[in-house]
């Protein structure tokens, strides 16, 4: 999925939910606020934009969270794909691997 430069995580999740609903009918009744976006081992808050993460050189545990393709217009996943999941599932399974490793993204925290 391509997103505009200033697209927030919340806007992305809304578009992703619409795309998922075409293949998975159970997503038609889920609000995008019920979804979370996990990149590497970080839960990225709704108010961040991909542009914010890119320009602030957001770092994950294994390098940059966002990488650009050669054209500079979209992310190129190389090993650490993003996950979109229901918040309800996360709350139920946060004590079990891999969700037990996930933490809220904090740009001020040293990694």
N, C-alpha and C positions, 0 to 999 in steps of 0.2 A: 504494500500500500504506500502510495506517495502522499506526503503531507507538505503543507506550505511551511515556510521557514519559521514563522512565529506560532505554529500550531502548538497548543498546550497538550499535556498528557491527557487531560480531561476531554478535550476535543477529539483527540486521537482515539480514546476509548469509546467515545460515542460513535465515531465512524466505524470502528472495528466491530462494535456490537451490531450495527446495521448489517455489515458484511457477514458476520457469523449467523445472524438471524435467517439469512437466505438458505443456509445449509443446515442449521440447527434450530428448529422451531422453538425450543425452550428458551432461546435468547431473545425472542420477541417481547417477552414480558419482563425482562431484566432491565433495570435502569443502569445507565453507564456509571453512576456513582456506586453501584454494587460490584464494580470490577476494579481490579488493581493491576498495575503495570510493574513487572519485575524485570530488571535488566541486571545481568550478572547476579549478584546476591543482594541487590538493593531494590526496595520498593520505592518507586519514584512518585512523589506527591503530584496531585492533579494540576496544581498551579504552575509547575515548571513547564517551559517549552523546550522542544528539541534544540532550538537556537540557543537558549540559555545554557543548556548542557554543553553544547558545542563551543560556544564562545568563552565560557568559563573553564574550558578544558576539564570537564568533570571526569574524575578518575575513579575507576572501579578497582577492585583488588588485583586485576590482571591487565591494567592499562586503561585507555580512554573508554568511557561508556558509549560514546557516539563516534563512529568513524564514517567518513564520507567516501563515496565512490569517486572514480576519476572525474566524472562530470561535476562533482561537488553538489549534487542535488538530492541525494538520498543516502541512507545508511547502508553500509555493506557489512553484513554479519559475517564474522570470521570466528566461529567457535562458540560465542556466547550469545545465543539468540534470546530475544525478549520473550516473556511469558505474559499472557493475559489470562487472568483467572478470577473467579468469583471471590469476593471478600468473605463470604460465608464459608467457602471451602477452606480458605486460609485460616480463619479463626478456629475452625474445627481441627485443622491439621498442623498448626504452627509449632507443635512440639515434636513433630516427626520430620526427619530428613526428606527432602531438601529444604522445606519451609522453615525448619529450625535454624538454618543459617542466614535467612533473609533478615535484613534490617532496614529501617527507614533511611533513605538517602539524606545525608547531612553534608552540605558542601564545606562546612567549616571544620569537620572532623578530619584529622590526619589519617591517612590510610597507610 
